[in-house]
Amino acid sequence: MFCDSFTTMSTDATLICIDCGEIFPFTAKDQDYFRDHNYSTPIRCRACRMKWRQQRATSESGCTDQQPAAQPKARGGSSVICSACGQEADVPFEPRPDRPVYCRSCYNARKAMQVS
């Protein structure tokens, strides 16, 4: 029987960071580690990954003394009238004319009624 390490050996690769545009190495050792842990191929260099993690941790903790370096991409959305209460609401999707659209509080109330 053959050893799996011979069949999964990788060669070093170079990747381009989506944040800073720099070229960074993705070594065979790193590739094996990512494969063993079922991680996808990295899209950021090590420095940008660390910065991204720090920004994400700061935003999740609710800390407001530090602003992220880049603003998130604007999502398309629509301003609609809630089908239940008649108030104007912003939704992060394009509503279909054949389906009702609810504001956040009416949606949460309907969802809670369905669960119980």
C-alpha positions in Angstrom: 0.0 0.0 0.0 1.3 3.5 -0.9 1.6 6.3 1.6 -1.0 9.1 1.0 1.7 11.8 1.6 3.3 10.9 -1.7 0.0 11.2 -3.7 -1.0 14.6 -2.1 2.4 16.4 -2.3 2.0 19.9 -3.6 4.3 22.4 -5.1 4.7 26.0 -3.9 2.3 28.4 -5.4 2.0 32.2 -5.5 -1.3 33.9 -4.9 -2.5 37.6 -5.1 -4.1 39.2 -2.1 -7.6 40.6 -2.8 -7.0 43.5 -0.3 -3.6 44.9 -1.0 -2.8 43.2 -4.4 0.5 41.9 -3.2 1.8 38.5 -4.3 2.2 36.0 -1.4 3.6 32.5 -1.3 1.3 29.5 -0.6 3.8 26.9 0.2 3.4 23.1 -0.2 3.4 22.8 3.6 0.7 25.5 3.9 -1.4 23.8 1.2 -1.2 20.4 3.1 -2.2 22.1 6.3 -5.2 23.9 4.6 -6.2 20.6 3.0 -5.9 18.6 6.2 -8.2 21.1 8.0 -10.6 21.4 5.1 -9.8 25.2 4.7 -10.3 26.9 1.4 -7.3 28.5 -0.4 -6.5 31.8 1.2 -7.5 35.0 -0.6 -5.5 37.4 1.7 -1.9 37.6 2.5 -0.9 37.0 6.2 -0.8 40.7 7.1 -4.2 41.5 5.5 -5.7 38.4 7.2 -4.5 39.6 10.6 -5.9 43.1 9.9 -9.2 41.6 8.7 -9.5 39.4 11.8 -8.8 42.4 14.0 -11.4 44.6 12.3 -14.0 41.8 12.5 -13.3 41.2 16.2 -13.6 44.9 16.9 -16.9 45.2 15.0 -18.3 42.1 16.7 -17.4 43.3 20.2 -19.3 46.6 19.6 -16.2 48.7 20.2 -16.6 52.1 18.6 -13.3 53.7 19.3 -11.7 52.1 16.3 -13.0 52.5 12.8 -12.4 49.8 10.1 -10.0 50.8 7.3 -12.4 50.0 4.6 -16.2 50.4 4.5 -18.2 47.3 3.6 -19.6 47.1 0.1 -23.1 48.7 -0.2 -25.8 46.1 -0.7 -28.7 46.7 -2.9 -31.9 47.2 -1.1 -35.4 48.6 -1.4 -37.7 50.9 0.5 -41.1 49.3 0.9 -44.4 49.6 2.8 -44.9 46.9 5.4 -47.8 44.6 4.4 -48.9 44.3 8.1 -48.5 47.8 9.7 -48.2 50.1 6.7 -44.9 51.7 7.9 -42.1 52.4 5.5 -39.2 49.9 5.8 -35.9 49.2 4.1 -35.2 45.6 3.1 -31.9 44.2 1.8 -33.6 42.6 -1.3 -35.7 43.4 -4.3 -39.3 42.4 -3.3 -41.5 40.4 -5.5 -45.0 41.8 -6.3 -46.8 38.5 -5.6 -45.4 38.2 -2.0 -46.0 40.3 1.1 -43.1 42.3 2.6 -42.8 43.1 6.3 -40.8 45.5 8.4 -38.4 44.0 10.9 -40.7 44.1 13.9 -43.7 42.6 12.0 -41.5 39.9 10.4 -40.1 38.9 13.9 -43.6 38.9 15.4 -44.9 36.6 12.5 -41.8 34.4 12.9 -42.4 34.0 16.6 -46.0 33.1 16.1 -45.0 30.4 13.6 -42.5 28.8 16.0 -45.0 28.5 18.9 
